[in-house]
């Protein structure tokens, strides 16, 4: 038993040029897994981001001693402090940009906002020409 449809069944869509090319060449879309096997840790770790394999490879376990470095100074501690300073500078820049953007939005709202006496949907220049608003320069 078949039930009647309100609309006809969708027709077969024509292949795009890329789909034709991919079918001819045998290209198959494969999804990359989020986790990868890390030989050093003998465990599955994320491909990108926090605790990723790439981040672990970037960690330096050995830092050469510079001839101009003070005796008794810890190069790992210096690197950690430098990283924290960068984070604080970046946060300061972010806050400065947020303040500047908020100020710019306020000014743009004041400039672009039409007076409340203008009916909605009427541009300010047109409102002045039709006499809806007095004292507004377009």
N, CA, C and O atoms as a GROMACS GRO file, in nm:
protein
  552
    1UNK      N    1   0.085  -0.118   0.000
    1UNK     CA    2   0.000   0.000   0.000
    1UNK      C    3   0.089   0.124   0.000
    1UNK      O    4   0.183   0.133   0.079
    2UNK      N    5   0.060   0.217  -0.087
    2UNK     CA    6   0.139   0.339  -0.092
    2UNK      C    7   0.048   0.457  -0.060
    2UNK      O    8  -0.066   0.465  -0.106
    3UNK      N    9   0.103   0.547   0.018
    3UNK     CA   10   0.027   0.665   0.057
    3UNK      C   11   0.054   0.777  -0.043
    3UNK      O   12   0.166   0.791  -0.092
    4UNK      N   13  -0.046   0.856  -0.074
    4UNK     CA   14  -0.024   0.967  -0.167
    4UNK      C   15   0.060   1.076  -0.100
    4UNK      O   16   0.052   1.099   0.021
    5UNK      N   17   0.141   1.142  -0.183
    5UNK     CA   18   0.225   1.251  -0.133
    5UNK      C   19   0.164   1.383  -0.172
    5UNK      O   20   0.099   1.395  -0.275
    6UNK      N   21   0.187   1.484  -0.086
    6UNK     CA   22   0.142   1.619  -0.118
    6UNK      C   23   0.223   1.676  -0.233
    6UNK      O   24   0.170   1.744  -0.321
    7UNK      N   25   0.353   1.648  -0.231
    7UNK     CA   26   0.444   1.694  -0.337
    7UNK      C   27   0.508   1.573  -0.401
    7UNK      O   28   0.516   1.466  -0.340
    8UNK      N   29   0.554   1.590  -0.525
    8UNK     CA   30   0.619   1.476  -0.590
    8UNK      C   31   0.754   1.446  -0.524
    8UNK      O   32   0.812   1.532  -0.459
    9UNK      N   33   0.802   1.323  -0.543
    9UNK     CA   34   0.932   1.283  -0.488
    9UNK      C   35   1.040   1.370  -0.551
    9UNK      O   36   1.030   1.406  -0.668
   10UNK      N   37   1.144   1.403  -0.474
   10UNK     CA   38   1.252   1.485  -0.530
   10UNK      C   39   1.324   1.409  -0.642
   10UNK      O   40   1.344   1.288  -0.634
   11UNK      N   41   1.363   1.483  -0.744
   11UNK     CA   42   1.433   1.422  -0.857
   11UNK      C   43   1.582   1.409  -0.823
   11UNK      O   44   1.633   1.473  -0.732
   12UNK      N   45   1.650   1.323  -0.900
   12UNK     CA   46   1.793   1.303  -0.879
   12UNK      C   47   1.866   1.431  -0.918
   12UNK      O   48   1.847   1.482  -1.028
   13UNK      N   49   1.952   1.485  -0.827
   13UNK     CA   50   2.024   1.608  -0.855
   13UNK      C   51   2.141   1.578  -0.948
   13UNK      O   52   2.201   1.471  -0.942
   14UNK      N   53   2.174   1.675  -1.033
   14UNK     CA   54   2.286   1.661  -1.124
   14UNK      C   55   2.416   1.678  -1.047
   14UNK      O   56   2.427   1.761  -0.956
   15UNK      N   57   2.516   1.597  -1.084
   15UNK     CA   58   2.644   1.605  -1.016
   15UNK      C   59   2.714   1.736  -1.050
   15UNK      O   60   2.705   1.786  -1.162
   16UNK      N   61   2.784   1.792  -0.951
   16UNK     CA   62   2.864   1.912  -0.976
   16UNK      C   63   2.991   1.871  -1.049
   16UNK      O   64   3.022   1.753  -1.060
   17UNK      N   65   3.064   1.970  -1.099
   17UNK     CA   66   3.189   1.941  -1.170
   17UNK      C   67   3.289   1.872  -1.078
   17UNK      O   68   3.359   1.779  -1.119
   18UNK      N   69   3.294   1.918  -0.951
   18UNK     CA   70   3.389   1.858  -0.857
   18UNK      C   71   3.350   1.714  -0.828
   18UNK      O   72   3.437   1.627  -0.822
   19UNK      N   73   3.221   1.686  -0.811
   19UNK     CA   74   3.178   1.549  -0.782
   19UNK      C   75   3.210   1.456  -0.899
   19UNK      O   76   3.252   1.342  -0.878
   20UNK      N   77   3.192   1.504  -1.022
   20UNK     CA   78   3.228   1.423  -1.140
   20UNK      C   79   3.378   1.396  -1.142
   20UNK      O   80   3.421   1.282  -1.164
   21UNK      N   81   3.458   1.502  -1.120
   21UNK     CA   82   3.604   1.489  -1.121
   21UNK      C   83   3.649   1.391  -1.013
   21UNK      O   84   3.733   1.305  -1.038
   22UNK      N   85   3.593   1.405  -0.891
   22UNK     CA   86   3.632   1.320  -0.780
   22UNK      C   87   3.596   1.174  -0.809
   22UNK      O   88   3.674   1.084  -0.778
   23UNK      N   89   3.480   1.150  -0.869
   23UNK     CA   90   3.438   1.014  -0.902
   23UNK      C   91   3.532   0.954  -1.007
   23UNK      O   92   3.569   0.837  -0.996
   24UNK      N   93   3.570   1.034  -1.109
   24UNK     CA   94   3.660   0.984  -1.214
   24UNK      C   95   3.798   0.952  -1.158
   24UNK      O   96   3.858   0.851  -1.195
   25UNK      N   97   3.849   1.037  -1.069
   25UNK     CA   98   3.984   1.019  -1.015
   25UNK      C   99   3.988   0.924  -0.896
   25UNK      O  100   4.095   0.883  -0.851
   26UNK      N  101   3.871   0.890  -0.844
   26UNK     CA  102   3.867   0.800  -0.728
   26UNK      C  103   3.897   0.870  -0.597
   26UNK      O  104   3.942   0.805  -0.503
   27UNK      N  105   3.873   1.000  -0.590
   27UNK     CA  106   3.897   1.076  -0.468
   27UNK      C  107   3.782   1.052  -0.371
   27UNK      O  108   3.666   1.071  -0.404
   28UNK      N  109   3.817   1.008  -0.250
   28UNK     CA  110   3.716   0.981  -0.149
   28UNK      C  111   3.742   1.072  -0.030
   28UNK      O  112   3.855   1.081   0.019
   29UNK      N  113   3.637   1.139   0.017
   29UNK     CA  114   3.652   1.227   0.132
   29UNK      C  115   3.663   1.143   0.258
   29UNK      O  116   3.575   1.062   0.288
   30UNK      N  117   3.772   1.163   0.332
   30UNK     CA  118   3.792   1.090   0.456
   30UNK      C  119   3.802   1.187   0.573
   30UNK      O  120   3.869   1.290   0.562
   31UNK      N  121   3.737   1.157   0.680
   31UNK     CA  122   3.743   1.242   0.799
   31UNK      C  123   3.865   1.203   0.882
   31UNK      O  124   3.887   1.085   0.911
   32UNK      N  125   3.944   1.304   0.921
   32UNK     CA  126   4.060   1.278   1.006
   32UNK      C  127   4.013   1.260   1.150
   32UNK      O  128   3.922   1.330   1.196
   33UNK      N  129   4.074   1.168   1.218
   33UNK     CA  130   4.035   1.145   1.357
   33UNK      C  131   4.090   1.258   1.445
   33UNK      O  132   4.190   1.322   1.413
   34UNK      N  133   4.022   1.281   1.554
   34UNK     CA  134   4.061   1.386   1.647
   34UNK      C  135   4.181   1.342   1.731
   34UNK      O  136   4.261   1.426   1.773
   35UNK      N  137   4.194   1.214   1.754
   35UNK     CA  138   4.302   1.162   1.839
   35UNK      C  139   4.409   1.096   1.753
   35UNK      O  140   4.380   1.035   1.649
   36UNK      N  141   4.534   1.108   1.797
   36UNK     CA  142   4.646   1.043   1.730
   36UNK      C  143   4.728   0.966   1.834
   36UNK      O  144   4.726   0.998   1.953
   37UNK      N  145   4.799   0.862   1.788
   37UNK     CA  146   4.880   0.782   1.878
   37UNK      C  147   5.014   0.850   1.900
   37UNK      O  148   5.085   0.883   1.804
   38UNK      N  149   5.049   0.873   2.026
   38UNK     CA  150   5.176   0.934   2.061
   38UNK      C  151   5.271   0.823   2.106
   38UNK      O  152   5.249   0.757   2.207
   39UNK      N  153   5.379   0.805   2.027
   39UNK     CA  154   5.475   0.699   2.056
   39UNK      C  155   5.548   0.723   2.187
   39UNK      O  156   5.577   0.629   2.261
   40UNK      N  157   5.579   0.849   2.217
   40UNK     CA  158   5.656   0.879   2.338
   40UNK      C  159   5.576   0.845   2.464
   40UNK      O  160   5.631   0.790   2.559
   41UNK      N  161   5.448   0.878   2.464
   41UNK     CA  162   5.366   0.854   2.582
   41UNK      C  163   5.296   0.719   2.579
   41UNK      O  164   5.243   0.673   2.680
   42UNK      N  165   5.295   0.657   2.462
   42UNK     CA  166   5.223   0.531   2.442
   42UNK      C  167   5.075   0.547   2.480
   42UNK      O  168   5.019   0.467   2.555
   43UNK      N  169   5.015   0.654   2.426
   43UNK     CA  170   4.875   0.681   2.456
   43UNK      C  171   4.813   0.762   2.342
   43UNK      O  172   4.884   0.822   2.261
   44UNK      N  173   4.680   0.763   2.337
   44UNK     CA  174   4.609   0.844   2.239
   44UNK      C  175   4.597   0.986   2.294
   44UNK      O  176   4.553   1.006   2.407
   45UNK      N  177   4.636   1.084   2.213
   45UNK     CA  178   4.629   1.225   2.255
   45UNK      C  179   4.558   1.305   2.145
   45UNK      O  180   4.556   1.262   2.030
   46UNK      N  181   4.500   1.421   2.179
   46UNK     CA  182   4.433   1.504   2.078
   46UNK      C  183   4.532   1.551   1.971
   46UNK      O  184   4.649   1.576   2.000
   47UNK      N  185   4.485   1.563   1.849
   47UNK     CA  186   4.568   1.609   1.738
   47UNK      C  187   4.606   1.755   1.757
   47UNK      O  188   4.720   1.793   1.729
   48UNK      N  189   4.512   1.838   1.804
   48UNK     CA  190   4.536   1.981   1.824
   48UNK      C  191   4.489   2.020   1.963
   48UNK      O  192   4.411   1.948   2.026
   49UNK      N  193   4.537   2.134   2.011
   49UNK     CA  194   4.486   2.191   2.135
   49UNK      C  195   4.555   2.141   2.260
   49UNK      O  196   4.671   2.100   2.258
   50UNK      N  197   4.480   2.146   2.369
   50UNK     CA  198   4.532   2.115   2.502
   50UNK      C  199   4.581   1.970   2.507
   50UNK      O  200   4.510   1.880   2.463
   51UNK      N  201   4.699   1.949   2.560
   51UNK     CA  202   4.761   1.818   2.574
   51UNK      C  203   4.778   1.746   2.440
   51UNK      O  204   4.771   1.624   2.435
   52UNK      N  205   4.798   1.822   2.333
   52UNK     CA  206   4.812   1.760   2.201
   52UNK      C  207   4.954   1.709   2.180
   52UNK      O  208   5.047   1.745   2.251
   53UNK      N  209   4.967   1.624   2.080
   53UNK     CA  210   5.097   1.568   2.047
   53UNK      C  211   5.192   1.677   1.999
   53UNK      O  212   5.311   1.675   2.031
   54UNK      N  213   5.140   1.774   1.923
   54UNK     CA  214   5.223   1.882   1.871
   54UNK      C  215   5.278   1.968   1.985
   54UNK      O  216   5.394   2.009   1.981
   55UNK      N  217   5.197   1.994   2.085
   55UNK     CA  218   5.243   2.074   2.199
   55UNK      C  219   5.351   2.002   2.276
   55UNK      O  220   5.446   2.064   2.324
   56UNK      N  221   5.339   1.872   2.290
   56UNK     CA  222   5.439   1.797   2.364
   56UNK      C  223   5.573   1.795   2.290
   56UNK      O  224   5.679   1.798   2.352
   57UNK      N  225   5.567   1.789   2.155
   57UNK     CA  226   5.691   1.790   2.078
   57UNK      C  227   5.762   1.924   2.090
   57UNK      O  228   5.884   1.931   2.084
   58UNK      N  229   5.684   2.031   2.107
   58UNK     CA  230   5.741   2.165   2.115
   58UNK      C  231   5.809   2.192   2.249
   58UNK      O  232   5.890   2.284   2.260
   59UNK      N  233   5.776   2.114   2.350
   59UNK     CA  234   5.836   2.138   2.481
   59UNK      C  235   5.986   2.109   2.476
   59UNK      O  236   6.028   2.005   2.426
   60UNK      N  237   6.063   2.202   2.528
   60UNK     CA  238   6.208   2.184   2.531
   60UNK      C  239   6.247   2.130   2.668
   60UNK      O  240   6.225   2.194   2.770
   61UNK      N  241   6.305   2.015   2.667
   61UNK     CA  242   6.351   1.959   2.794
   61UNK      C  243   6.497   1.994   2.819
   61UNK      O  244   6.551   1.968   2.926
   62UNK      N  245   6.559   2.054   2.717
   62UNK     CA  246   6.698   2.091   2.730
   62UNK      C  247   6.716   2.234   2.679
   62UNK      O  248   6.676   2.265   2.567
   63UNK      N  249   6.776   2.320   2.762
   63UNK     CA  250   6.803   2.457   2.721
   63UNK      C  251   6.953   2.479   2.735
   63UNK      O  252   7.011   2.456   2.841
   64UNK      N  253   7.015   2.524   2.625
   64UNK     CA  254   7.159   2.549   2.631
   64UNK      C  255   7.189   2.664   2.725
   64UNK      O  256   7.112   2.759   2.736
   65UNK      N  257   7.302   2.653   2.792
   65UNK     CA  258   7.342   2.758   2.885
   65UNK      C  259   7.410   2.870   2.805
   65UNK      O  260   7.512   2.848   2.740
   66UNK      N  261   7.352   2.990   2.811
   66UNK     CA  262   7.410   3.104   2.741
   66UNK      C  263   7.528   3.157   2.821
   66UNK      O  264   7.525   3.156   2.944
   67UNK      N  265   7.633   3.203   2.754
   67UNK     CA  266   7.751   3.251   2.828
   67UNK      C  267   7.722   3.378   2.908
   67UNK      O  268   7.790   3.405   3.007
   68UNK      N  269   7.622   3.457   2.867
   68UNK     CA  270   7.593   3.581   2.939
   68UNK      C  271   7.489   3.562   3.051
   68UNK      O  272   7.452   3.660   3.116
   69UNK      N  273   7.443   3.441   3.074
   69UNK     CA  274   7.344   3.415   3.178
   69UNK      C  275   7.411   3.417   3.315
   69UNK      O  276   7.524   3.370   3.332
   70UNK      N  277   7.339   3.473   3.411
   70UNK     CA  278   7.393   3.481   3.548
   70UNK      C  279   7.404   3.341   3.608
   70UNK      O  280   7.328   3.251   3.574
   71UNK      N  281   7.500   3.325   3.698
   71UNK     CA  282   7.513   3.198   3.769
   71UNK      C  283   7.396   3.183   3.865
   71UNK      O  284   7.358   3.278   3.934
   72UNK      N  285   7.340   3.067   3.868
   72UNK     CA  286   7.231   3.040   3.961
   72UNK      C  287   7.093   3.075   3.906
   72UNK      O  288   6.993   3.045   3.971
   73UNK      N  289   7.085   3.137   3.788
   73UNK     CA  290   6.953   3.168   3.733
   73UNK      C  291   6.898   3.044   3.662
   73UNK      O  292   6.973   2.968   3.601
   74UNK      N  293   6.768   3.026   3.673
   74UNK     CA  294   6.701   2.909   3.616
   74UNK      C  295   6.643   2.945   3.479
   74UNK      O  296   6.551   3.027   3.472
   75UNK      N  297   6.694   2.888   3.369
   75UNK     CA  298   6.642   2.923   3.237
   75UNK      C  299   6.496   2.882   3.218
   75UNK      O  300   6.423   2.947   3.144
   76UNK      N  301   6.454   2.775   3.284
   76UNK     CA  302   6.316   2.731   3.274
   76UNK      C  303   6.223   2.832   3.342
   76UNK      O  304   6.115   2.862   3.292
   77UNK      N  305   6.268   2.883   3.456
   77UNK     CA  306   6.189   2.985   3.528
   77UNK      C  307   6.181   3.113   3.445
   77UNK      O  308   6.076   3.177   3.439
   78UNK      N  309   6.293   3.151   3.381
   78UNK     CA  310   6.293   3.271   3.296
   78UNK      C  311   6.195   3.256   3.181
   78UNK      O  312   6.122   3.349   3.149
   79UNK      N  313   6.193   3.137   3.120
   79UNK     CA  314   6.100   3.112   3.010
   79UNK      C  315   5.955   3.120   3.059
   79UNK      O  316   5.869   3.174   2.991
   80UNK      N  317   5.930   3.064   3.177
   80UNK     CA  318   5.796   3.067   3.233
   80UNK      C  319   5.752   3.210   3.262
   80UNK      O  320   5.638   3.247   3.232
   81UNK      N  321   5.840   3.290   3.319
   81UNK     CA  322   5.808   3.429   3.349
   81UNK      C  323   5.783   3.507   3.220
   81UNK      O  324   5.690   3.587   3.212
   82UNK      N  325   5.867   3.483   3.119
   82UNK     CA  326   5.849   3.552   2.991
   82UNK      C  327   5.713   3.518   2.930
   82UNK      O  328   5.647   3.606   2.875
   83UNK      N  329   5.672   3.392   2.938
   83UNK     CA  330   5.542   3.351   2.885
   83UNK      C  331   5.428   3.419   2.961
   83UNK      O  332   5.330   3.463   2.900
   84UNK      N  333   5.442   3.427   3.094
   84UNK     CA  334   5.338   3.492   3.174
   84UNK      C  335   5.328   3.641   3.142
   84UNK      O  336   5.219   3.697   3.139
   85UNK      N  337   5.443   3.705   3.119
   85UNK     CA  338   5.444   3.846   3.082
   85UNK      C  339   5.372   3.866   2.950
   85UNK      O  340   5.295   3.961   2.935
   86UNK      N  341   5.395   3.777   2.853
   86UNK     CA  342   5.328   3.786   2.724
   86UNK      C  343   5.177   3.772   2.739
   86UNK      O  344   5.100   3.844   2.675
   87UNK      N  345   5.135   3.680   2.825
   87UNK     CA  346   4.992   3.659   2.848
   87UNK      C  347   4.930   3.786   2.907
   87UNK      O  348   4.821   3.827   2.866
   88UNK      N  349   4.998   3.847   3.004
   88UNK     CA  350   4.947   3.969   3.066
   88UNK      C  351   4.942   4.084   2.966
   88UNK      O  352   4.846   4.162   2.967
   89UNK      N  353   5.044   4.097   2.881
   89UNK     CA  354   5.043   4.202   2.779
   89UNK      C  355   4.928   4.180   2.681
   89UNK      O  356   4.862   4.275   2.641
   90UNK      N  357   4.905   4.055   2.643
   90UNK     CA  358   4.797   4.025   2.551
   90UNK      C  359   4.662   4.059   2.614
   90UNK      O  360   4.574   4.113   2.547
   91UNK      N  361   4.645   4.028   2.741
   91UNK     CA  362   4.520   4.060   2.811
   91UNK      C  363   4.499   4.211   2.818
   91UNK      O  364   4.388   4.260   2.801
   92UNK      N  365   4.609   4.285   2.843
   92UNK     CA  366   4.602   4.431   2.847
   92UNK      C  367   4.560   4.486   2.710
   92UNK      O  368   4.476   4.576   2.702
   93UNK      N  369   4.617   4.431   2.603
   93UNK     CA  370   4.580   4.474   2.468
   93UNK      C  371   4.434   4.442   2.439
   93UNK      O  372   4.362   4.522   2.378
   94UNK      N  373   4.389   4.325   2.484
   94UNK     CA  374   4.250   4.285   2.462
   94UNK      C  375   4.154   4.381   2.531
   94UNK      O  376   4.052   4.421   2.473
   95UNK      N  377   4.186   4.418   2.655
   95UNK     CA  378   4.099   4.511   2.728
   95UNK      C  379   4.099   4.649   2.664
   95UNK      O  380   3.994   4.714   2.654
   96UNK      N  381   4.216   4.694   2.619
   96UNK     CA  382   4.225   4.824   2.551
   96UNK      C  383   4.141   4.823   2.424
   96UNK      O  384   4.068   4.918   2.397
   97UNK      N  385   4.152   4.716   2.346
   97UNK     CA  386   4.072   4.705   2.223
   97UNK      C  387   3.924   4.700   2.254
   97UNK      O  388   3.844   4.758   2.182
   98UNK      N  389   3.886   4.630   2.360
   98UNK     CA  390   3.745   4.622   2.397
   98UNK      C  391   3.691   4.759   2.434
   98UNK      O  392   3.579   4.794   2.395
   99UNK      N  393   3.769   4.837   2.509
   99UNK     CA  394   3.726   4.972   2.545
   99UNK      C  395   3.711   5.059   2.420
   99UNK      O  396   3.612   5.131   2.405
  100UNK      N  397   3.810   5.050   2.330
  100UNK     CA  398   3.808   5.131   2.209
  100UNK      C  399   3.688   5.092   2.122
  100UNK      O  400   3.621   5.179   2.066
  101UNK      N  401   3.662   4.963   2.110
  101UNK     CA  402   3.549   4.917   2.029
  101UNK      C  403   3.417   4.957   2.091
  101UNK      O  404   3.323   4.993   2.020
  102UNK      N  405   3.408   4.953   2.223
  102UNK     CA  406   3.284   4.993   2.290
  102UNK      C  407   3.259   5.142   2.267
  102UNK      O  408   3.146   5.184   2.241
  103UNK      N  409   3.366   5.223   2.277
  103UNK     CA  410   3.354   5.366   2.253
  103UNK      C  411   3.312   5.393   2.108
  103UNK      O  412   3.228   5.478   2.083
  104UNK      N  413   3.372   5.320   2.014
  104UNK     CA  414   3.339   5.337   1.873
  104UNK      C  415   3.194   5.298   1.846
  104UNK      O  416   3.126   5.364   1.767
  105UNK      N  417   3.147   5.194   1.911
  105UNK     CA  418   3.007   5.152   1.893
  105UNK      C  419   2.912   5.258   1.948
  105UNK      O  420   2.808   5.287   1.888
  106UNK      N  421   2.948   5.315   2.064
  106UNK     CA  422   2.864   5.420   2.121
  106UNK      C  423   2.855   5.538   2.026
  106UNK      O  424   2.746   5.590   1.999
  107UNK      N  425   2.971   5.581   1.974
  107UNK     CA  426   2.972   5.695   1.883
  107UNK      C  427   2.896   5.663   1.755
  107UNK      O  428   2.824   5.748   1.703
  108UNK      N  429   2.912   5.542   1.703
  108UNK     CA  430   2.841   5.503   1.581
  108UNK      C  431   2.690   5.501   1.607
  108UNK      O  432   2.612   5.539   1.520
  109UNK      N  433   2.651   5.457   1.725
  109UNK     CA  434   2.508   5.455   1.759
  109UNK      C  435   2.452   5.595   1.768
  109UNK      O  436   2.339   5.619   1.727
  110UNK      N  437   2.531   5.689   1.823
  110UNK     CA  438   2.485   5.827   1.835
  110UNK      C  439   2.473   5.889   1.697
  110UNK      O  440   2.376   5.959   1.669
  111UNK      N  441   2.572   5.864   1.610
  111UNK     CA  442   2.570   5.922   1.476
  111UNK      C  443   2.461   5.859   1.391
  111UNK      O  444   2.389   5.930   1.321
  112UNK      N  445   2.449   5.727   1.397
  112UNK     CA  446   2.356   5.658   1.308
  112UNK      C  447   2.214   5.658   1.362
  112UNK      O  448   2.119   5.642   1.284
  113UNK      N  449   2.197   5.676   1.491
  113UNK     CA  450   2.063   5.668   1.549
  113UNK      C  451   1.979   5.789   1.511
  113UNK      O  452   2.019   5.903   1.530
  114UNK      N  453   1.861   5.762   1.458
  114UNK     CA  454   1.770   5.870   1.420
  114UNK      C  455   1.697   5.920   1.544
  114UNK      O  456   1.678   5.843   1.638
  115UNK      N  457   1.656   6.044   1.548
  115UNK     CA  458   1.581   6.095   1.662
  115UNK      C  459   1.452   6.017   1.681
  115UNK      O  460   1.398   5.960   1.586
  116UNK      N  461   1.403   6.014   1.803
  116UNK     CA  462   1.285   5.933   1.832
  116UNK      C  463   1.160   5.988   1.766
  116UNK      O  464   1.061   5.916   1.752
  117UNK      N  465   1.160   6.116   1.724
  117UNK     CA  466   1.041   6.173   1.662
  117UNK      C  467   1.027   6.134   1.516
  117UNK      O  468   0.923   6.158   1.455
  118UNK      N  469   1.131   6.073   1.458
  118UNK     CA  470   1.123   6.029   1.320
  118UNK      C  471   1.053   5.893   1.317
  118UNK      O  472   1.093   5.803   1.391
  119UNK      N  473   0.951   5.876   1.233
  119UNK     CA  474   0.885   5.746   1.225
  119UNK      C  475   0.983   5.639   1.178
  119UNK      O  476   1.074   5.667   1.101
  120UNK      N  477   0.962   5.518   1.226
  120UNK     CA  478   1.052   5.409   1.193
  120UNK      C  479   1.050   5.382   1.043
  120UNK      O  480   0.945   5.385   0.980
  121UNK      N  481   1.167   5.356   0.987
  121UNK     CA  482   1.176   5.322   0.847
  121UNK      C  483   1.197   5.440   0.755
  121UNK      O  484   1.214   5.421   0.635
  122UNK      N  485   1.198   5.563   0.809
  122UNK     CA  486   1.220   5.681   0.725
  122UNK      C  487   1.362   5.728   0.747
  122UNK      O  488   1.397   5.762   0.860
  123UNK      N  489   1.445   5.733   0.642
  123UNK     CA  490   1.582   5.783   0.658
  123UNK      C  491   1.581   5.928   0.706
  123UNK      O  492   1.488   6.003   0.679
  124UNK      N  493   1.688   5.966   0.778
  124UNK     CA  494   1.695   6.099   0.838
  124UNK      C  495   1.688   6.208   0.732
  124UNK      O  496   1.622   6.310   0.754
  125UNK      N  497   1.756   6.189   0.617
  125UNK     CA  498   1.755   6.292   0.514
  125UNK      C  499   1.614   6.310   0.459
  125UNK      O  500   1.570   6.423   0.435
  126UNK      N  501   1.543   6.200   0.438
  126UNK     CA  502   1.408   6.206   0.385
  126UNK      C  503   1.314   6.269   0.488
  126UNK      O  504   1.223   6.343   0.451
  127UNK      N  505   1.337   6.240   0.616
  127UNK     CA  506   1.253   6.296   0.722
  127UNK      C  507   1.265   6.447   0.725
  127UNK      O  508   1.166   6.517   0.745
  128UNK      N  509   1.387   6.497   0.706
  128UNK     CA  510   1.409   6.641   0.705
  128UNK      C  511   1.340   6.704   0.584
  128UNK      O  512   1.276   6.808   0.594
  129UNK      N  513   1.355   6.636   0.467
  129UNK     CA  514   1.294   6.689   0.345
  129UNK      C  515   1.143   6.693   0.355
  129UNK      O  516   1.081   6.786   0.303
  130UNK      N  517   1.082   6.596   0.420
  130UNK     CA  518   0.935   6.592   0.432
  130UNK      C  519   0.886   6.674   0.550
  130UNK      O  520   0.765   6.694   0.564
  131UNK      N  521   0.976   6.720   0.635
  131UNK     CA  522   0.936   6.805   0.745
  131UNK      C  523   0.894   6.732   0.869
  131UNK      O  524   0.830   6.791   0.956
  132UNK      N  525   0.928   6.601   0.882
  132UNK     CA  526   0.893   6.526   1.002
  132UNK      C  527   0.971   6.573   1.123
  132UNK      O  528   0.922   6.568   1.236
  133UNK      N  529   1.093   6.620   1.099
  133UNK     CA  530   1.181   6.661   1.207
  133UNK      C  531   1.230   6.801   1.178
  133UNK      O  532   1.271   6.832   1.066
  134UNK      N  533   1.225   6.885   1.279
  134UNK     CA  534   1.280   7.018   1.261
  134UNK      C  535   1.412   7.028   1.336
  134UNK      O  536   1.426   6.973   1.445
  135UNK      N  537   1.508   7.096   1.278
  135UNK     CA  538   1.638   7.115   1.343
  135UNK      C  539   1.736   7.004   1.316
  135UNK      O  540   1.848   7.009   1.367
  136UNK      N  541   1.698   6.904   1.236
  136UNK     CA  542   1.791   6.795   1.204
  136UNK      C  543   1.857   6.826   1.070
  136UNK      O  544   1.788   6.847   0.970
  137UNK      N  545   1.988   6.828   1.068
  137UNK     CA  546   2.058   6.855   0.943
  137UNK      C  547   2.100   6.723   0.884
  137UNK      O  548   2.158   6.639   0.952
  138UNK      N  549   2.072   6.705   0.757
  138UNK     CA  550   2.096   6.576   0.693
  138UNK      C  551   2.225   6.569   0.629
  138UNK      O  552   2.259   6.466   0.571
   0.00000   0.00000   0.00000
